[in-house]
């Protein structure tokens, strides 16, 4: 899923790179980049005819095609950004930690499990969100069975610490089998250019509890601050959120 503003898809190149990498992991044939670019442009043009300007969600989907066919099926859909998608999270998210059921080294030991690939197998992710909401939370953060922080069901985890005037952004390491976050990458590039230091896990829940601020980031929701974990309030920083949101909008 990509965010489009006034007919222009944001981070299109990064999303197409990740789609190609996931297709390669699945040994799935994919249209070339020119074909995807053309389809996205056509879909956005059609959407603008009916909706005018504003924000939209662009989804790229790829399957192996109809049964018995050797040709993959690929399509693009465009829809308005869900009403209140950001407003509901601007005041902060209550999250729960959920065990993902595997340790942080499994991705390297078992590449056939496709950890870190973007696939349509989202049943577990959606079940995690339903569980979180049924238990009074807004969202969830997955942890590994050996106690490492992984990712959200539809987001990347980022935290910030400030020591001796140096502000550092941290995120879990990709080697733990998480999906590479395009928004996280764009934010890290922009923050580094603005003087922030960067770091990559391994992270544990205690790092979230002790951080100066924690966020869940994604292409549509952008930067959503976390204000409590498993019912315990954690530090948040409206000033950091404002600064990083501005940097992210410039990067996009």
Secondary structure, DSSP 4 states (H G I P E B T S, - for coil): -EEEETTEETTHHHHHHHHHHHHHHTT-----HHHHHHHHHHHHHHHHHHH-SSEEEEEEEEE--STT-SS-EEEEEEEEPPTTTTTTTTT-EEEEEEE-SS-TTHHHH-GGG-TT---S--HHHHHHHHHHHHTT-SEEEEE-TTS-B--BTTBEEEEEEEETTEEEEEE--GGGTPPPPHHHHHHHHHHHHTT-EEEE----HHHHHHSSEEEEEETTTEEEEEEEETTEE----HHHHHHHHHHHHHH-
